[in-house]
Structure formats: C-alpha cells, structure tokens
Amino acid sequence: MNFKKKEMYDYIVVGLGVAGWSFLQQLDENRQNYVVFDNQSQQSTRIAGGMFNPVILKRFTPAWKAHEWLKYALLQFQKAELQYGQKYIHYIDIYRKLTGVEEQNNWVAASDKPVLSEYMKDIVFESIDGIEAPFGFGVLQGTGIVNVAQLLNDVATDLKRHHKLFEADFNYEQLQIFPDYVSYGDIKARKIVFAEGFGIKRNPFFKHLPLTGTKGEMLMIETEADIPYIVKSNVFIAPNVARKGQYYVGATYNWEDKTNIPTTAARKHLESKLQKLLHRPYKVVQQKAGIRPTVIDRRPLAGKHPDYQNVAVLNGMGTRGVILAPATAKQLFQYLEFDMPMLKEVDIRRFSKFSD
Ligand SMILES: Cc1cc2nc3c(=O)[nH]c(=O)nc-3n(C[C@H](O)[C@H](O)[C@H](O)COP(=O)(O)OP(=O)(O)OC[C@H]3O[C@@H](n4cnc5c(N)ncnc54)[C@H](O)[C@@H]3O)c2cc1C
C-alpha cells in the first residue's frame, strides 16, 4: 500500500468494524485526515445480524440509551447511504412469539409505557409460513436490520481508492508516542484511536480494561418458507437483506471459547431451537462465529490512555454495536478535540482501578 506522502495526519484508526467506521464518520464530518489499519482478525461486525431494536425482548424493558441513540445511529447510516448510493437500512418489524397468557399480559402492560409504546404495538394472531404461535406475536415497529457487512465492504473499497486503508496487522511495538503526536513507521498523526473489538486483548495500552468477550455463532439457512419479518422466539430468524430466500438464525452466547471458529455444538444448539420454531424444510448454507466485545458492566469503552493524551480507545459495543457505536464515537471525538465531557457510563475512567 502506497500512502500519499503527508507531513502529519490527524488520526490513525486501528480497526474497521462498526466502531472504527463510526469514528471515521466523525473525522469526515470534521474534515480530519486519517489512515486506517485493519487485519480482519475479528469478525464481529461482519457476521452480526445487524439488527436494531431498542427493546429487551426477554423482559420488555428499554435497552440502555437505545431509544435516544438509535435516532443518531440511523442518521449516520443514512449519510453513508447517500455517500455510497446504497441501501443499508431495512426497516423490518419484529414478531416476538408469546409463550402464554402471562406474557400476553406483560406485553400489553409494557406497551403502554413511555418509550416502549413507540415500538411495542398490538398482539397479532397472523399466521407466518411454517411458524405457529397459539398465543400470538407481539409486534415491534421502528426496528430492522442494517447491512453492516455491505457497508464495511463499501467503506473499505472507498478507503483503498483514496489510499487510506492499510490492510495489515497493527504492530503495537512499533508505535512511538510523543507529547504532540504519534508515529508508526513513516506515518505520523496527531492522535491514534484503537477500535479493535475483541482484538483489544493484544493491545498493551488497553488490554487491562475489563472487556470479557462473548462468542456468538449464527447460521444462514435457505428455506421455501416466506418469512417477511424478524421472528424472535428462543432464536431469531431474520431475512437476509442481501439475498432473498435466505434467513439468518442466531445467535449463541458462549463466555468460555474466545476463538472465531464455528463449532458443531453451536450448530446443533441453534438447529434444535430452529426446528421447534420453523416447521418447514431448510438447508444450512453457512455458519459463522465472532466475539462480541462485551464489558463487565455492559457499557461501551471510550477514552484516553491515562499516561498518553493522544492514545484513545473506542470499544465495548457488546451486543448492540449498531445502536451504540455512532453516538459513542461522537462523544469520543468531541472529548478528544474539544474536551467535552463524555457520559461517565462510557468513559474508561470508571475502571481506573484496573490500570494500577
Ligand atoms: C453472532 C453475532 C450477532 C450479533 N448481532 C448483532 C445485531 O444483530 N445487532 C447489533 O447491533 N450487534 C450485534 N452483534 C454485536 C456487534 O457485532 C458488535 O457490537 C460490533 O460488531 C462490535 O464492533 P467493533 O467495531 O467494536 O468490533 P469488530 O467488528 O470486531 O471490529 C474490530 C476490527 O478491528 C480489527 N483489528 C483488531 N485488532 C487489530 C490489529 N492489531 N491490527 C489491525 N486491525 C485489527 C479487526 O480485524 C476488526 O475488523 C452481534 C455479534 C455477534 C458475534
């Protein structure tokens, strides 16, 4: 990769998942110049379902900040749609299969509450091809899927065209930090932002942060059943927005295994749940695994290294990268450039005892 010779970049960004991309949006909006490193070692964003849904579907409660931040996230994805001339946002209702009278009552009670009422609508007894629901489905609106994999491909192509993407492993040992800038080989930048997802575990500057990581596996299936919604029961079935007739089935949660390798156990687990939900033949055409960058307190991680003002982190998007990453990136940028305070819930200083 030949970089255009430049005296000094504003930023080096390490990691092109939804977090890194969200930070690039801030840089573009603020006319900052930058280079990006990505080694594709982590797959979280690329294999994610890309669903956005501000309601926790187990308990029928609002997810933290999701209602407020979803609006901002959708704005950022819309900007990308205009920039690349592609459709990334697909509004699709979620049909939550209800298990009995108690859940029906809980649904009705929750759907009257502020915030939740914007998404949680009526209970319907509509039949969906191959899926039975004797107690009906609670319908969620304003939800959907962002085709983040397609977005990242388009972003990478564009960055390459402008000689801004280094498709390589970032070697932490080669980073030199000076009071006013950092340097990496021939590249100099005012600041560096690390957004490596679970790859943070190799980062000597931030590996102390309590990011545990939760492996998730998903299946892509083909079936003749026509399922126009995202159906949520013990698993999600969601239309593959990139390919008609294909459906995403997921996902698993594993806190022990930290590899990106698909397992037979996860496939069996997902298929056993799928067979209880979908009574039509299907074929598994793909299985993928990734590590969600989950944090012990389930909040994002953003901030500066305690010893180096020009070394920052953007991570910890957990299970809701689509909703959380754009607004967290905005907070981090405003903090780094204008010294505006970040929410204390995202600021890594809440974990200062871990850096001792
Ligand atoms: C199965 C599954 C389903 C999910 N479903 C959803 C969903 O429906 N909706 C939702 O909002 N979220 C979902 N998530 C969570 C979501 O994927 C994450 O919150 C999000 O992708 C995290 O993004 P990230 O950019 O922090 O990390 P990543 O996507 O992992 O990106 C980090 C990038 O940094 C690169 N990198 C790391 N180290 C280095 C290095 N040393 N040098 C160069 N590059 C490096 C990696 O290769 C990678 O490209 C799901 C996750 C999984 C696993």
PDBQT file of the ligand as one rigid body, heavy atoms in Angstrom, charges set to zero:
ROOT
HETATM    1  C1  LIG A 401     -23.236 -13.573  16.148  1.00  0.00    +0.000 C 
HETATM    2  C2  LIG A 401     -23.324 -12.112  16.472  1.00  0.00    +0.000 A 
HETATM    3  C3  LIG A 401     -24.511 -11.441  16.239  1.00  0.00    +0.000 A 
HETATM    4  C4  LIG A 401     -24.631 -10.092  16.527  1.00  0.00    +0.000 A 
HETATM    5  N1  LIG A 401     -25.799  -9.450  16.219  1.00  0.00    +0.000 NA
HETATM    6  C5  LIG A 401     -25.892  -8.128  16.407  1.00  0.00    +0.000 A 
HETATM    7  C6  LIG A 401     -27.062  -7.438  15.987  1.00  0.00    +0.000 A 
HETATM    8  O1  LIG A 401     -27.985  -8.019  15.431  1.00  0.00    +0.000 OA
HETATM    9  N2  LIG A 401     -27.109  -6.090  16.214  1.00  0.00    +0.000 N 
HETATM   10  C7  LIG A 401     -26.083  -5.402  16.814  1.00  0.00    +0.000 A 
HETATM   11  O2  LIG A 401     -26.183  -4.180  16.982  1.00  0.00    +0.000 OA
HETATM   12  N3  LIG A 401     -24.963  -6.044  17.207  1.00  0.00    +0.000 NA
HETATM   13  C8  LIG A 401     -24.856  -7.377  17.015  1.00  0.00    +0.000 A 
HETATM   14  N4  LIG A 401     -23.718  -8.030  17.409  1.00  0.00    +0.000 N 
HETATM   15  C9  LIG A 401     -22.695  -7.270  18.148  1.00  0.00    +0.000 C 
HETATM   16  C10 LIG A 401     -21.886  -6.418  17.206  1.00  0.00    +0.000 C 
HETATM   17  O3  LIG A 401     -21.442  -7.223  16.196  1.00  0.00    +0.000 OA
HETATM   18  C11 LIG A 401     -20.718  -5.748  17.944  1.00  0.00    +0.000 C 
HETATM   19  O4  LIG A 401     -21.194  -4.911  18.953  1.00  0.00    +0.000 OA
HETATM   20  C12 LIG A 401     -19.875  -4.906  16.980  1.00  0.00    +0.000 C 
HETATM   21  O5  LIG A 401     -19.668  -5.562  15.783  1.00  0.00    +0.000 OA
HETATM   22  C13 LIG A 401     -18.540  -4.547  17.562  1.00  0.00    +0.000 C 
HETATM   23  O6  LIG A 401     -17.868  -3.754  16.619  1.00  0.00    +0.000 OA
HETATM   24  P1  LIG A 401     -16.360  -3.335  16.767  1.00  0.00    +0.000 P 
HETATM   25  O7  LIG A 401     -16.063  -2.429  15.643  1.00  0.00    +0.000 OA
HETATM   26  O8  LIG A 401     -16.086  -2.861  18.150  1.00  0.00    +0.000 OA
HETATM   27  O9  LIG A 401     -15.539  -4.701  16.635  1.00  0.00    +0.000 OA
HETATM   28  P2  LIG A 401     -15.242  -5.612  15.349  1.00  0.00    +0.000 P 
HETATM   29  O10 LIG A 401     -16.394  -5.683  14.450  1.00  0.00    +0.000 OA
HETATM   30  O11 LIG A 401     -14.677  -6.876  15.881  1.00  0.00    +0.000 OA
HETATM   31  O12 LIG A 401     -14.129  -4.819  14.562  1.00  0.00    +0.000 OA
HETATM   32  C14 LIG A 401     -12.807  -4.687  15.025  1.00  0.00    +0.000 C 
HETATM   33  C15 LIG A 401     -11.891  -4.618  13.825  1.00  0.00    +0.000 C 
HETATM   34  O13 LIG A 401     -10.548  -4.354  14.278  1.00  0.00    +0.000 OA
HETATM   35  C16 LIG A 401      -9.643  -5.181  13.564  1.00  0.00    +0.000 C 
HETATM   36  N5  LIG A 401      -8.423  -5.368  14.371  1.00  0.00    +0.000 N 
HETATM   37  C17 LIG A 401      -8.324  -5.900  15.607  1.00  0.00    +0.000 A 
HETATM   38  N6  LIG A 401      -7.024  -5.901  16.027  1.00  0.00    +0.000 NA
HETATM   39  C18 LIG A 401      -6.302  -5.353  15.003  1.00  0.00    +0.000 A 
HETATM   40  C19 LIG A 401      -4.899  -5.068  14.820  1.00  0.00    +0.000 A 
HETATM   41  N7  LIG A 401      -3.980  -5.335  15.763  1.00  0.00    +0.000 N 
HETATM   42  N8  LIG A 401      -4.500  -4.547  13.639  1.00  0.00    +0.000 NA
HETATM   43  C20 LIG A 401      -5.403  -4.250  12.675  1.00  0.00    +0.000 A 
HETATM   44  N9  LIG A 401      -6.754  -4.471  12.809  1.00  0.00    +0.000 NA
HETATM   45  C21 LIG A 401      -7.188  -5.007  13.958  1.00  0.00    +0.000 A 
HETATM   46  C22 LIG A 401     -10.446  -6.474  13.394  1.00  0.00    +0.000 C 
HETATM   47  O14 LIG A 401      -9.940  -7.281  12.373  1.00  0.00    +0.000 OA
HETATM   48  C23 LIG A 401     -11.845  -5.943  13.067  1.00  0.00    +0.000 C 
HETATM   49  O15 LIG A 401     -12.017  -5.723  11.693  1.00  0.00    +0.000 OA
HETATM   50  C24 LIG A 401     -23.549  -9.387  17.112  1.00  0.00    +0.000 A 
HETATM   51  C25 LIG A 401     -22.352 -10.045  17.330  1.00  0.00    +0.000 A 
HETATM   52  C26 LIG A 401     -22.227 -11.391  17.018  1.00  0.00    +0.000 A 
HETATM   53  C27 LIG A 401     -20.911 -12.084  17.253  1.00  0.00    +0.000 C 
ENDROOT
TORSDOF 0
